[in-house]
Amino acid sequence: MRFSCLFAIFALLQSIIACPRIRAADSADCLGVVLDENGVPIAAAQVKFEDAAGRSYRAETDATGRFALHTLSSGDYKAEVRKEGFFVLAGQAVSLHPGSNELSFVLNREQEVREKVQVTAPSNQIDTQDTSQRSTLLARDIRDIPVPNTHMLQPSLVALPEIVQDNRTNLHVAGARSGDTQYLLDGFEIGDPVSGTLTARFNIDATRTAEVQTGRIGAAYPHSGAGILSLETPDGDDRWRFGTTNPTPGVNVQHGVHLGNWYPRFAFSGPLERGRFWFSNSISVQHTFGVVKQLPSNANTFEEWAGDNLVRLQYNISPRHILHASFLYNRANDSNLGLDALDPQSTTVTADQRRAFVSLKDQLWLHETLFELGVAADGGVLEYTPQGSQPYILLINGTSGNYFQHLSQRGRRLQGVANVIAASRHWHGTHQLSMGANAAGLVLHQSAQRGEIAALQATNPNDGTACTSPTAGCLVRRSAFTGPATPRLSNTQAGAYAQDTWSMSRYFVFQVGLRTDWDRFTQSAMAEPRVSANVLPFGDDRAKVSLGWGIYNGPLNLALIGQVLDQEQVDTFYDSAGTVAPPGPIISQFVLPAGALHQPRFETSSAGWQEKFGRNTLVGLELLARNGTHGFAFVDQQPSQPGGVFLLLDQRNDRYRSATFSVRHVFSENTELFGAYSGSRARSNEVLNPALGSIFYVAQQPGPVAWDAPNRVLTWGWAPTHIWSTQLSYFFEYRTGYPFSVVNLQQQLVGLPNSLRFPAYASLNLGLEKKFAFRGYLWAARVEAVNILGRQNPDSVVNNIDAPTCTSLVRSGCFGAFAGGQGRATTLRVRFVGRK
């Protein structure tokens, strides 16, 4: 009996010990990679395995496109792989055998014309491994959102709550100056080499994604400053594709018969060698003919011709060795650039712009590690030619004469990048390690010819006549320029980084990075630590809370620095008798300090929350606090008197605070709604930007920046209708009016800078698109109603306090009178979709 009991206990112990061994011997590990149709690994793709019992197992690909699932039971599974911007791979049968299994999945990028029934990944997914604060527009968003101007990419970017466009059409990301954002095209810097702004253009239909990052930015970005705007374009694939938009020109019959606005776009792509070598070519032409109704009928038109061509190539030397190349060329010519209600045709310029960009990127995978090396070169030429050589006259309520500056500017940049990204390593979780380096050289060559600027008062006190020319009694200030006007400036930048993204568990992701950037102009290097984290309260992709802090290198503006090598401005003031007022001619000059300057930088803290409610609704809240320090600005060293030295100092501090709440609901694959509210505050301790021809003889002063919009509401979406099977789309934007400053008769600042504001901006656009078959092909025609609310939404103002006072009878040309803006309009877009 005792022996029987001992035997039973021994057998029980054996079974307890043996069970894990049996399970371990029967378990399976899955190591896989997710690629696109051209063999390029896809990061942040969501992978799900489901067994016969309905149990799900999830993973996400790392930066090398790889994923791992461990200790699964061997057997049959159904695999699903999804990534925003790609068709979903669903119902893929997978059999796992005991031990290690290696799998490969291919996702096809979303196309409007589908070869079979395919489902796209919804746009309300949460990327659990990504700690950055980012927003994305996909190709469909850019194509279908009816923004006021749909033939260029920049106006479409305002559909992102982080981006606004000021009254001069410059883009501002998260309240920052246009040049404080790093602009990337397929991984290379594409911002203007001189100013850092986004001036390059290409076929909007060739934009695969437009993505903005404003907080928790990784260490791989060298000059991220206040944010990142990254643009991605296609390489082509094994299918021949052709598309065109607005191929037929229009006619404008205002003030005669003219070629109207015409924006034809063409894109074609395909294989040069199937399965190995692909190309894409995107061409667009823009012809704009406009009429300013407030000006005389014989001098109220402007015209622009512009064109661009983007060529992309991808060559797979082997499945683990890929080359990418691109070439972009821009050309534009504007006649009567600057024409508006306050600036007549004689004050405009003819602008000629050229830009070329070429890049080469080599990607090599060795032992599950990605080695990436890239080089790029770009250069641009900008020519501004006035309509004549008469003095440029500043009136109380506008301008006359000819613009004072003939400018020729050339900028060049050569850049190189190198990155090493290792596949995930396991140690107390998983680690994604990466490191890299970058270098760039920039050159500015400029020459200018500047004439006189004359500021007049409204009426001549001697005879009471209206002032239209710089005669005695009318002339109050004359500006002239002396010295050489041929600045030459160059700069060299270099940096390196290391970063680790640590997934400690299914509930926590931690990213830490350190980079350093050196700049030859400042003769210094700066350390930029960056940390961020995700907390996943449910351990899956239903919700995440993100926190982050970092220091970011601010880009330098060569055009700003180049003023110290340019001319001096000589100002002379006159009394009512036409004699020179004391102290006589005064000289203003821009100079560098004797000591070194610090590198501009931004310290950014951010927090975010995202959560999915049900399967179709994504709600988010993003908080951002950014402090810019050591920004460059010229400071008048003798603000109590006119003239003197404007010293370039690094004392500008920009502050930005924002809270953005957003909701995105996907009703179905063809019906989507997005809405966002942003409350923000963008201020600087040094608002003024003195430059030749625009100098205020006052001390630098604090205030809101010129694109500050404390309240902004943005919503857009689309849905099919039962009206002839059309698609209805809309875009609505409301924001606080931008601020502006007040000047006086002598063109000097009155009161605080940016102390008044334009009226609030509100615009609603509606689009109705119908797809139809013609000769075996599918076409789409969209009618868009722009600003159907009919609001003026002005973009210019008479800001001279000495102008006449506005009354019920005098509403234009008086102080505070607004003008310009997009009125009601109707546009037609026709595009070729593809074979039916």
KAPEGI-V718182 format. One record per pair of residues at least 12 apart in sequence whose C-alpha atoms are under 8 Angstrom apart, sorted by the first residue. I is the first residue (numbers start at 1). J is the second residue. Records with the same first field share a line. If there is no record, write none. Layout:
# KAPEGI-V718182
I: J ; J
This chain:
# KAPEGI-V718182
23: 73
24: 71
25: 98 ; 99
26: 73 ; 74 ; 98 ; 99
27: 71 ; 72 ; 73 ; 74 ; 97 ; 98 ; 99
28: 70 ; 71 ; 72 ; 73 ; 74 ; 96 ; 97 ; 98 ; 99 ; 100 ; 101
29: 68 ; 69 ; 70 ; 71 ; 72 ; 98 ; 99 ; 100 ; 101
30: 68 ; 69 ; 70 ; 96 ; 100 ; 101 ; 102 ; 103
31: 66 ; 67 ; 68 ; 69 ; 100 ; 101 ; 102 ; 103
32: 66 ; 67 ; 68 ; 102 ; 103 ; 104 ; 105
33: 61 ; 65 ; 66 ; 67 ; 103 ; 104 ; 105
34: 61 ; 65 ; 66 ; 104 ; 105 ; 106 ; 107
35: 65 ; 104 ; 105 ; 106 ; 107
36: 106 ; 107 ; 108 ; 109
37: 106 ; 107 ; 108 ; 109 ; 237
38: 237 ; 275 ; 276
39: 106 ; 319
41: 64 ; 65 ; 66
42: 61 ; 63 ; 64 ; 65
43: 61 ; 62 ; 63 ; 64 ; 65 ; 66
44: 60 ; 61 ; 62 ; 63 ; 65 ; 83 ; 127 ; 129 ; 130
45: 60 ; 61 ; 65 ; 81 ; 82 ; 83
46: 58 ; 59 ; 60 ; 61 ; 81 ; 82 ; 83
47: 59 ; 60 ; 61 ; 79 ; 80 ; 81 ; 82
48: 79 ; 80 ; 81
49: 77 ; 78 ; 79 ; 80
50: 77 ; 78 ; 79
51: 76 ; 77 ; 78
52: 76 ; 77
57: 69
60: 129
62: 423 ; 424 ; 432
63: 421 ; 423 ; 432
64: 368 ; 369 ; 370 ; 421 ; 422 ; 423
66: 423 ; 424
73: 96 ; 98
74: 95 ; 96 ; 97 ; 98
75: 95 ; 96 ; 97
76: 93 ; 94 ; 95 ; 96
77: 93 ; 94 ; 95 ; 96
78: 90 ; 91 ; 92 ; 93 ; 94
79: 91 ; 92 ; 93 ; 94
80: 92
81: 105 ; 107
82: 107 ; 121
83: 121
84: 120 ; 121 ; 122 ; 123 ; 125
85: 109 ; 110 ; 120 ; 121 ; 123 ; 138
86: 107 ; 108 ; 109 ; 110 ; 120 ; 121
87: 107 ; 108 ; 109 ; 110 ; 118 ; 119 ; 120 ; 121
88: 107 ; 118 ; 119 ; 120 ; 121
89: 106 ; 107
112: 833
113: 833 ; 834 ; 835 ; 836
119: 669
120: 669
122: 666 ; 669
123: 666
124: 612 ; 616 ; 617 ; 618 ; 664 ; 665 ; 666
125: 541 ; 618
126: 541 ; 542 ; 543 ; 544 ; 610 ; 611 ; 612
127: 541
128: 534 ; 536 ; 540 ; 541 ; 544
129: 503 ; 509 ; 534
130: 534
131: 216 ; 509 ; 511 ; 532 ; 533 ; 534 ; 546 ; 547 ; 548
132: 213 ; 215 ; 216 ; 217 ; 218 ; 532 ; 546
133: 213 ; 214 ; 215 ; 216 ; 217 ; 606 ; 608 ; 622
134: 211 ; 212 ; 213 ; 214 ; 215
135: 160 ; 211 ; 212 ; 213
136: 160 ; 209 ; 210 ; 211 ; 212
137: 157 ; 160 ; 209 ; 210 ; 211
138: 208 ; 209 ; 210
139: 205 ; 207 ; 208 ; 209
142: 156 ; 204
143: 205
144: 718 ; 729
145: 159 ; 716 ; 717 ; 718 ; 729 ; 730 ; 731
146: 729 ; 730 ; 731 ; 765 ; 766 ; 767 ; 784
147: 159 ; 731 ; 765
148: 765 ; 786 ; 787
151: 204 ; 263 ; 286
152: 201 ; 202 ; 203 ; 204
153: 201 ; 202 ; 203 ; 204
154: 171
157: 210
159: 714 ; 716
161: 660 ; 676 ; 677 ; 678 ; 714
162: 174 ; 175 ; 212 ; 214
163: 175
164: 707
165: 707
166: 706 ; 707 ; 738
167: 795 ; 796
170: 197
171: 198
172: 707
173: 212 ; 214 ; 226 ; 227
174: 214 ; 226 ; 227 ; 656
175: 656 ; 681 ; 682 ; 707 ; 708
176: 226 ; 656 ; 682
178: 196 ; 197 ; 198
179: 195 ; 196 ; 197 ; 555 ; 557
180: 196 ; 224 ; 225 ; 226 ; 227 ; 554 ; 555
181: 196 ; 197 ; 223 ; 224 ; 225 ; 226 ; 227 ; 228 ; 229 ; 555
182: 196 ; 223 ; 224 ; 225 ; 227 ; 228 ; 229 ; 555
183: 197 ; 198 ; 228 ; 229 ; 230 ; 231
184: 228 ; 229 ; 230 ; 231
185: 230 ; 231 ; 232 ; 233
186: 230 ; 231 ; 232 ; 233
187: 230 ; 232
188: 359 ; 376
192: 380 ; 411
193: 379 ; 411 ; 412 ; 413 ; 442 ; 443 ; 444 ; 558
194: 411 ; 412 ; 442 ; 443 ; 444 ; 557 ; 558 ; 559
195: 557 ; 558 ; 559 ; 560
196: 555 ; 556 ; 557
200: 330 ; 355
201: 308 ; 330
202: 282 ; 283 ; 284 ; 308 ; 309 ; 310 ; 328 ; 330
203: 265 ; 266 ; 282 ; 283 ; 284 ; 308 ; 309 ; 310
205: 265 ; 267 ; 282
206: 233 ; 234 ; 267 ; 282
207: 231 ; 232 ; 233 ; 234
208: 231 ; 232 ; 233 ; 234
209: 230 ; 231 ; 232 ; 233
210: 229 ; 230 ; 231 ; 232
211: 228 ; 229 ; 230 ; 231
212: 227 ; 228 ; 229 ; 230
213: 227 ; 228 ; 229
214: 226 ; 227 ; 228
215: 227 ; 548 ; 549 ; 604 ; 605 ; 606 ; 624
216: 530 ; 531 ; 532 ; 547 ; 548 ; 549 ; 550 ; 604 ; 605 ; 606
217: 530 ; 550
218: 499 ; 513 ; 530
219: 497 ; 498 ; 499 ; 513 ; 514 ; 515 ; 529 ; 530
220: 435 ; 436 ; 497 ; 498 ; 499 ; 515
222: 438 ; 495 ; 496 ; 515 ; 517 ; 553
223: 552 ; 553 ; 554 ; 555
224: 552 ; 553 ; 554 ; 555
225: 552 ; 553 ; 554 ; 555 ; 601 ; 602
226: 552 ; 554 ; 602 ; 626
234: 280 ; 312
235: 269 ; 278 ; 279 ; 280 ; 312 ; 313 ; 314
236: 269 ; 270 ; 271 ; 278 ; 279 ; 280 ; 312 ; 313 ; 314
237: 269 ; 270 ; 271 ; 278 ; 279
238: 270 ; 271 ; 274 ; 275 ; 278
239: 269 ; 270 ; 271
240: 268 ; 269 ; 270 ; 271
241: 267 ; 268 ; 269 ; 270 ; 834
242: 266 ; 267 ; 268 ; 269 ; 834
243: 266 ; 267 ; 268 ; 831 ; 832 ; 833 ; 834
244: 264 ; 265 ; 266 ; 267 ; 831 ; 832 ; 833
245: 263 ; 264 ; 265 ; 266 ; 829 ; 830 ; 831 ; 832
246: 262 ; 263 ; 264 ; 265 ; 829 ; 830 ; 831
247: 263 ; 264 ; 265 ; 830 ; 831
248: 262 ; 264
249: 261 ; 262 ; 263 ; 264
250: 262
252: 289
254: 291
255: 297 ; 298
259: 289
260: 287 ; 288 ; 289
261: 286 ; 287 ; 288 ; 289
262: 285 ; 286 ; 287 ; 288
263: 284 ; 285 ; 286 ; 287
264: 284 ; 285 ; 286
265: 282 ; 283 ; 284 ; 285
266: 282 ; 283 ; 284
267: 280 ; 281 ; 282 ; 283
268: 280 ; 281 ; 282
269: 281
276: 314 ; 315 ; 316 ; 317
277: 313 ; 314 ; 315 ; 316
278: 313 ; 314 ; 315
279: 311 ; 312 ; 313 ; 314
280: 311 ; 312 ; 313
281: 309 ; 310 ; 311 ; 312
282: 309 ; 310 ; 311
283: 307 ; 308 ; 309 ; 310
284: 307 ; 308 ; 309
285: 305 ; 306 ; 307 ; 308
286: 304 ; 305 ; 306 ; 307
287: 303 ; 304 ; 305 ; 306
288: 302 ; 303 ; 304 ; 305
289: 301 ; 302 ; 303 ; 304
290: 302 ; 303
292: 339 ; 340 ; 341
293: 341
294: 341
295: 341 ; 344
299: 344 ; 345
300: 339 ; 344 ; 345
301: 336 ; 339 ; 345
302: 334 ; 335 ; 336 ; 337 ; 339
303: 334 ; 335 ; 336
304: 332 ; 333 ; 334 ; 335
305: 332 ; 333 ; 334
306: 330 ; 331 ; 332 ; 333
307: 330 ; 331 ; 332
308: 328 ; 329 ; 330 ; 331
309: 327 ; 328 ; 329 ; 330
310: 326 ; 327 ; 328 ; 329
311: 326 ; 327 ; 328
312: 324 ; 325 ; 326 ; 327
313: 325 ; 326
320: 363 ; 364 ; 365 ; 366
321: 362 ; 363 ; 364 ; 365
322: 362 ; 363 ; 364
323: 360 ; 361 ; 362 ; 363
324: 360 ; 361 ; 362
325: 358 ; 359 ; 360 ; 361
326: 357 ; 358 ; 359 ; 360
327: 356 ; 357 ; 358 ; 359
328: 355 ; 356 ; 357 ; 358
329: 354 ; 355 ; 356 ; 357
330: 353 ; 354 ; 355 ; 356
331: 352 ; 353 ; 354 ; 355
332: 351 ; 352 ; 353 ; 354
333: 350 ; 351 ; 352 ; 353
334: 350 ; 351 ; 352
335: 349 ; 350 ; 351
336: 348 ; 349 ; 350
337: 349 ; 350 ; 351
340: 820
341: 819 ; 820
342: 397 ; 398 ; 399 ; 796 ; 798 ; 819
343: 398 ; 399 ; 400
344: 399 ; 400
346: 387 ; 388 ; 400 ; 401 ; 402 ; 403
347: 386 ; 387 ; 392 ; 399 ; 400 ; 401 ; 402 ; 403
348: 386 ; 387 ; 402 ; 403
349: 384 ; 385 ; 386 ; 387 ; 403
350: 383 ; 384 ; 385 ; 386 ; 387
351: 382 ; 383 ; 384 ; 385
352: 381 ; 382 ; 383 ; 384
353: 380 ; 381 ; 382 ; 383
354: 380 ; 381 ; 382
355: 378 ; 379 ; 380 ; 381
356: 378 ; 379 ; 380
357: 376 ; 377 ; 378 ; 379
358: 376 ; 377 ; 378
359: 374 ; 375 ; 376 ; 377
360: 374 ; 375 ; 376
361: 373 ; 374 ; 375
362: 374
368: 422 ; 423
369: 420 ; 421 ; 422 ; 423
370: 419 ; 420 ; 421 ; 422 ; 423
371: 418 ; 419 ; 420 ; 421
372: 417 ; 418 ; 419 ; 420
373: 416 ; 417 ; 418 ; 419
374: 416 ; 417 ; 418
375: 414 ; 415 ; 416 ; 417
376: 414 ; 415 ; 416
377: 412 ; 413 ; 414 ; 415
378: 412 ; 413 ; 414
379: 410 ; 411 ; 412 ; 413
380: 410 ; 411 ; 412
381: 408 ; 409 ; 410 ; 411
382: 407 ; 408 ; 409 ; 410
383: 406 ; 407 ; 408 ; 409
384: 405 ; 406 ; 407 ; 408
385: 405 ; 406 ; 407
386: 402 ; 403 ; 404 ; 405 ; 406
387: 402 ; 403
388: 402 ; 403
389: 402 ; 403 ; 404 ; 451
390: 402 ; 451
391: 403 ; 404 ; 451 ; 452 ; 453 ; 454
392: 404 ; 451 ; 452 ; 453 ; 454
393: 453 ; 454 ; 455 ; 456 ; 469 ; 470
394: 453 ; 454 ; 455 ; 456
395: 455 ; 456 ; 457 ; 458 ; 468
396: 456 ; 457 ; 458 ; 745 ; 798 ; 800 ; 802 ; 803
397: 798 ; 799 ; 800 ; 803 ; 813 ; 814 ; 815
398: 798 ; 813
404: 450 ; 451 ; 452 ; 453
405: 448 ; 449 ; 450 ; 451
406: 448 ; 449 ; 450
407: 446 ; 447 ; 448 ; 449
408: 446 ; 447 ; 448
409: 444 ; 445 ; 446 ; 447
410: 444 ; 445 ; 446
411: 442 ; 443 ; 444 ; 445
412: 442 ; 443 ; 444
413: 440 ; 441 ; 442 ; 443
414: 440 ; 441 ; 442
415: 438 ; 439 ; 440 ; 441
416: 438 ; 439 ; 440
417: 436 ; 437 ; 438 ; 439
418: 436 ; 437 ; 438
419: 434 ; 435 ; 436 ; 437
420: 434 ; 435 ; 436
421: 433 ; 434 ; 435
422: 434
428: 504
429: 502 ; 503 ; 504 ; 505
430: 502 ; 503 ; 504
431: 500 ; 501 ; 502 ; 503
432: 500 ; 501 ; 502
433: 498 ; 499 ; 500 ; 501
434: 498 ; 499 ; 500
435: 496 ; 497 ; 498 ; 499
436: 496 ; 497 ; 498
437: 494 ; 495 ; 496 ; 497
438: 494 ; 495 ; 496
439: 492 ; 493 ; 494 ; 495
440: 492 ; 493 ; 494
441: 490 ; 491 ; 492 ; 493
442: 490 ; 491 ; 492
443: 488 ; 489 ; 490 ; 491
444: 487 ; 488 ; 489 ; 490 ; 558 ; 559
445: 486 ; 487 ; 488 ; 489
446: 485 ; 486 ; 487 ; 488
447: 485 ; 486 ; 487
448: 485 ; 486
449: 485
450: 480 ; 481
451: 480 ; 481
452: 478 ; 479 ; 480 ; 481
453: 478 ; 479 ; 480 ; 693
454: 470 ; 475 ; 476 ; 477 ; 478 ; 479
455: 470 ; 475 ; 476 ; 477 ; 478 ; 745 ; 746 ; 747
456: 468 ; 469 ; 470 ; 474 ; 475 ; 476 ; 477 ; 745
457: 474 ; 475 ; 476 ; 745 ; 802
458: 474 ; 802 ; 803
459: 474
460: 473 ; 474 ; 576
461: 473 ; 474 ; 576
462: 576
471: 578
472: 576 ; 577 ; 578 ; 579
473: 575 ; 576 ; 577 ; 578
474: 576 ; 578
475: 574 ; 575 ; 576 ; 578
476: 573 ; 574 ; 575 ; 576 ; 745 ; 746
477: 571 ; 572 ; 573 ; 574 ; 746
478: 571 ; 572 ; 573
479: 569 ; 570 ; 571 ; 572 ; 693
480: 569 ; 570 ; 571
481: 567 ; 568 ; 569 ; 570
482: 567 ; 568 ; 569 ; 570
483: 566 ; 567 ; 568
484: 566 ; 567
485: 565 ; 566 ; 567
486: 565 ; 566
487: 562 ; 563 ; 565 ; 566
488: 562 ; 565
489: 558 ; 562
491: 519 ; 520 ; 521
492: 519 ; 520 ; 521
493: 517 ; 518 ; 519 ; 520
494: 517 ; 518 ; 519
495: 515 ; 516 ; 517 ; 518
496: 515 ; 516 ; 517
497: 513 ; 514 ; 515 ; 516
498: 513 ; 514 ; 515
499: 511 ; 512 ; 513 ; 514
500: 512 ; 513
506: 536 ; 539 ; 540
507: 535 ; 536 ; 537 ; 538 ; 539 ; 540
508: 533 ; 534 ; 535 ; 536
509: 533 ; 534 ; 535
510: 531 ; 532 ; 533 ; 534
511: 531 ; 532 ; 533
512: 529 ; 530 ; 531 ; 532
513: 529 ; 530 ; 531
514: 527 ; 528 ; 529 ; 530
515: 527 ; 528 ; 529
516: 528
517: 553
519: 599
522: 596 ; 597 ; 598 ; 599
523: 596
524: 598 ; 599
525: 599
526: 553 ; 599
528: 550 ; 551 ; 552 ; 553
529: 550 ; 551
530: 548 ; 549 ; 550 ; 551
531: 548 ; 549 ; 550
532: 546 ; 547 ; 548 ; 549
533: 546 ; 547 ; 548
534: 546 ; 547
542: 611 ; 612 ; 613
543: 609 ; 610 ; 611 ; 612
544: 609 ; 610 ; 611
545: 607 ; 608 ; 609 ; 610
546: 607 ; 608 ; 609
547: 605 ; 606 ; 607 ; 608
548: 605 ; 606 ; 607
549: 603 ; 604 ; 605 ; 606
550: 603 ; 604 ; 605
551: 601 ; 602 ; 603 ; 604
552: 601 ; 602 ; 603 ; 604
553: 599 ; 600 ; 601 ; 602
554: 599 ; 600 ; 601 ; 602
555: 600
556: 600
561: 648
563: 590 ; 691
564: 589 ; 590 ; 591 ; 592
565: 590 ; 591
566: 590
567: 589 ; 692
568: 587 ; 588 ; 589 ; 590 ; 692
569: 587 ; 588 ; 589 ; 692 ; 693
570: 585 ; 586 ; 587 ; 588
571: 585 ; 586 ; 587 ; 643
572: 584 ; 585 ; 586
573: 585
586: 642 ; 643 ; 644
587: 643 ; 644
588: 643 ; 644 ; 645 ; 646
589: 644 ; 645 ; 646
590: 634 ; 645 ; 646 ; 647 ; 648
591: 645 ; 646 ; 647 ; 648
592: 647 ; 648 ; 649
593: 647 ; 648 ; 649
597: 649 ; 650
598: 630 ; 650
599: 630 ; 631
600: 628 ; 629 ; 630 ; 631 ; 632 ; 650
601: 628 ; 629 ; 630 ; 631
602: 626 ; 627 ; 628 ; 629
603: 626 ; 627 ; 628
604: 624 ; 625 ; 626 ; 627
605: 624 ; 625 ; 626
606: 622 ; 623 ; 624 ; 625
607: 622 ; 623 ; 624
608: 620 ; 621 ; 622 ; 623
609: 621 ; 622
616: 665 ; 666 ; 667
617: 663 ; 664 ; 665 ; 666
618: 663 ; 664 ; 665
619: 661 ; 662 ; 663 ; 664
620: 660 ; 661 ; 662 ; 663
621: 659 ; 660 ; 661 ; 662
622: 658 ; 659 ; 660 ; 661
623: 657 ; 658 ; 659 ; 660
624: 656 ; 657 ; 658 ; 659
625: 655 ; 656 ; 657 ; 658
626: 655 ; 656 ; 657
627: 653 ; 654 ; 655 ; 656
628: 652 ; 653 ; 654 ; 655
629: 650 ; 651 ; 652 ; 653 ; 654
630: 650 ; 651 ; 652 ; 653
631: 649 ; 650 ; 651 ; 652 ; 653 ; 654
632: 648 ; 649 ; 650 ; 651 ; 652
633: 648 ; 649 ; 650 ; 651 ; 652 ; 686 ; 689
634: 646 ; 647 ; 648 ; 649 ; 689 ; 690
635: 647 ; 648 ; 649 ; 699 ; 700
636: 697 ; 698 ; 699 ; 700
637: 699
638: 699
639: 697 ; 698 ; 699
640: 697 ; 698 ; 699
641: 697
642: 697
643: 697
652: 684 ; 685 ; 686
653: 684 ; 685 ; 686
654: 682 ; 683 ; 684 ; 685
655: 681 ; 682 ; 683 ; 684
656: 680 ; 681 ; 682 ; 683
657: 680 ; 681 ; 682
658: 678 ; 679 ; 680 ; 681
659: 678 ; 679 ; 680
660: 676 ; 677 ; 678 ; 679
661: 676 ; 677 ; 678
662: 674 ; 675 ; 676 ; 677
663: 675 ; 676
670: 718 ; 719 ; 720
671: 717 ; 718 ; 719 ; 720
672: 717 ; 718 ; 719
673: 715 ; 716 ; 717 ; 718
674: 715 ; 716 ; 717
675: 713 ; 714 ; 715 ; 716
676: 713 ; 714 ; 715
677: 711 ; 712 ; 713 ; 714
678: 710 ; 711 ; 712 ; 713
679: 710 ; 711 ; 712
680: 708 ; 709 ; 710 ; 711
681: 704 ; 708 ; 709 ; 710
682: 704 ; 705 ; 708 ; 709 ; 710
683: 702 ; 703 ; 704 ; 705 ; 708
684: 702 ; 703 ; 704 ; 705
685: 700 ; 701 ; 702 ; 703
686: 700 ; 701 ; 702 ; 703
687: 700 ; 701 ; 702 ; 703 ; 704 ; 705 ; 753
688: 700 ; 701 ; 753
695: 748
696: 747 ; 748 ; 749
697: 748
698: 749
701: 752 ; 753
702: 753
703: 752 ; 753 ; 754 ; 755
704: 739 ; 753 ; 754
705: 739 ; 754
706: 738 ; 739 ; 740 ; 754
707: 738 ; 739
708: 738 ; 739
709: 735 ; 736 ; 737 ; 738
710: 735 ; 736
711: 735 ; 736
712: 733 ; 734 ; 735 ; 736
713: 732 ; 733 ; 734 ; 735
714: 731 ; 732 ; 733 ; 734
715: 731 ; 732 ; 733
716: 729 ; 730 ; 731 ; 732
717: 729 ; 730 ; 731
718: 730
724: 770
725: 770
726: 768 ; 769 ; 770 ; 771
727: 767 ; 768 ; 769 ; 770
728: 766 ; 767 ; 768 ; 769
729: 766 ; 767 ; 768
730: 764 ; 765 ; 766 ; 767
731: 764 ; 765 ; 766
732: 762 ; 763 ; 764 ; 765
733: 761 ; 762 ; 763 ; 764
734: 760 ; 761 ; 762 ; 763
735: 760 ; 761 ; 762
736: 759 ; 760 ; 761
737: 757 ; 758 ; 759 ; 760 ; 761
738: 757 ; 758 ; 759 ; 760
739: 754 ; 755 ; 756 ; 757 ; 758
740: 753 ; 754 ; 755 ; 756 ; 757 ; 758 ; 799
741: 753 ; 754 ; 755 ; 756 ; 799
742: 754 ; 755 ; 756 ; 799 ; 800 ; 801
743: 799 ; 800 ; 801
744: 800 ; 801 ; 802
745: 800 ; 801 ; 802
747: 800
750: 801
758: 794 ; 795 ; 818
759: 793 ; 794
760: 793
761: 793
762: 791 ; 793
763: 786 ; 787 ; 788 ; 789 ; 791
764: 786 ; 787 ; 788 ; 789
765: 784 ; 785 ; 786 ; 787 ; 788
766: 784 ; 785 ; 786 ; 788
767: 782 ; 783 ; 784 ; 785
768: 782 ; 783 ; 784
769: 781 ; 782 ; 783
770: 782
773: 836
776: 835 ; 836
777: 832 ; 833 ; 834 ; 835 ; 836
778: 832 ; 833 ; 834 ; 835 ; 836
779: 830 ; 831 ; 832 ; 833 ; 834
780: 830 ; 831 ; 832 ; 833
781: 828 ; 829 ; 830 ; 831
782: 828 ; 829 ; 830
783: 826 ; 827 ; 828 ; 829
784: 826 ; 827 ; 828
785: 824 ; 825 ; 826 ; 827
786: 823 ; 824 ; 825 ; 826 ; 827
787: 822 ; 823 ; 824 ; 825
788: 824 ; 825
789: 824
790: 823 ; 824
791: 823
792: 819 ; 820 ; 821 ; 822 ; 823
793: 820 ; 821 ; 822 ; 823
794: 818 ; 819 ; 820 ; 821 ; 822
795: 818 ; 819 ; 820 ; 821
796: 818 ; 819 ; 820 ; 821
797: 816 ; 817 ; 818 ; 819
798: 813 ; 814 ; 815 ; 816 ; 817 ; 818
799: 815 ; 816
800: 815
801: 815
802: 815
803: 815
